[in-house]
Amino acid sequence: MITIFNRKELMITRDMDRYANAKDDLKAAGIDFTLGSKGNNFKHATARARTGMPNGTVSYDSGMVYIIYVHEKDYNRAVAAIHRNK
């Protein structure tokens, strides 16, 4: 069981694809993990949509930070798992 007392931060990223790939790699390796996120993505996207960007694009993910935690005993295996396919 992973708790706040025995977990170690494996990854922190703003890239949702990288986050998803890391989760898949950990699942394939049989490593338990917990997830976290910080930010207020919805308000950011709404404000951007309301005000608009000069080039017409809207950024939906620049306000979110995605975090993956693993048990401290699994940290080295987890690092190897997410870098194996790179």
C-alpha positions, 0 to 999 in steps of 0.5 A, a space after each residue: 500500500 502506498 501512503 504519504 509516508 512511504 511514497 516517492 515522486 517518480 514524475 512531474 510533468 505538464 505533458 499529458 501524453 508523457 503522463 499516460 505513457 508512464 502510467 502504461 509502462 508502470 502497469 506493464 511492469 506490475 508496479 503500483 502507483 498513485 496519481 496526483 495533479 495540481 492546477 486549475 485547468 478548467 478556469 484557465 481554458 474558460 478564460 482563454 476561450 473567453 478572451 481569445 488568443 491572437 492566433 485563434 488557439 486555446 491552451 487547455 493543458 498549460 495550467 495542469 501539472 501531473 504527478 506520479 508517485 510510487 512506493 519508495 522500495 519500487 522507485 528504481 524499478 519504476 525509473 527503469 520501467 518508464 525509460 525502457 521504451 525511450 
